[in-house]
Amino acid sequence: MNVPVKAFPAVTRLPDKPRSARPGLNRSLRRLGLSLYARVSPTGAASLVNRQFFRPSRLPMPSRYEYLLDEADSHTQLHHGAHTIPIYSWGEGPTVLGVHGWSGAGIQFGAYVKPLVAAGYRVVLFDAPAHGRAQGSQTDLFEMAEVVRRVGQSAGPVRAILAHSLGSLAAARALTRGLGTTHLVLLAPPSDLSSVVNGLGATLGVPTGVLRDHRRMMEDRFGEDLWNQLSLPHLASGLPGNGLVVYDSDDRHVPPPQSERVRVSWTVADVLQTRGLGHHRLLWHPDVVDAVVTRITNTH
């Protein structure tokens, strides 16, 4: 059943922080190195891209919320293969599960902990393999989805899931593999893994043939249907009816049209579009937090 998209007020633009020239320089050097390597060994360059694709960068955890980890009401571990996954929870009541994105960590949802606990909810956060404080050096979205499913089932029943960026694909797959919830909030979701791979290729300047070989290696590993298995438009029919897609018009990591594509295909979802927050400030800005918490606590 289709529902109209609700109009939310836009979030006021925040001033941009000064940008260092070094990230751009490093990116240019990587592009040059990869281009030269591809001329010498296209297959070797594709193998290098393929290996690095499954190795998250472990971005620094947001210091403003790291103290919450020491104040958690519960700190448990999930054994997944040879590694352990840390799981933290705060409060009592219906469970809200946070699913972080690639190279992120669960505590990135720290801004939601106190408001949801005050509203009578239990917040559960975890670090996926090779992320945050979890063990491991490499992972993939299929493994992340399985961890989401296992964490959710151990902490359930889950009333709501908050997912950011690539974590949206992992959460959606977990929901179609047996995890249940009534509310799903996707923050800056990419439309599908295929678009993410193509975007990475454009950012790194990966030669067309090298990118094609990288995609073939992924199909050899996960099956040719992996692009549908990790596509939000393809999975939309299996997502819950209480949905919200949040994205920012200035997001430089996930192009806004991709997030809009998710909302269009997930016809029962509403949308909150912001300006000036980019990809990560979307996680903690008070206006976004208030809108999401209100959505979860006031919708049954």
Secondary structure, 3 states (H helix, E strand, C coil): CCCCCCCCCCCCCCCCCCCCHHHHHHHHHHHHHHHHHHHHCHHHHHHHHHHHHCCCCCCCCCHHHHHHHHCCCEEEEEEECCEEEEEEEECCCCEEEEECCCCCCHHHHHHHHHHHHHCCCEEEEECCCCCCCCCCCCCCHHHHHHHHHHHHHHHCCEEEEEEECCHHHHHHHHHCCCCCCCEEEEECCCCEHHHHHHHHHHHHCCCHHHHHHHHHHHHHHHCCCHHHHCEHHHHHHHCCCEEEEEEECCCCCCCHHHHHHHHHHCCCEEEEEECCCCCCHHHCCHHHHHHHHHHHHHCC
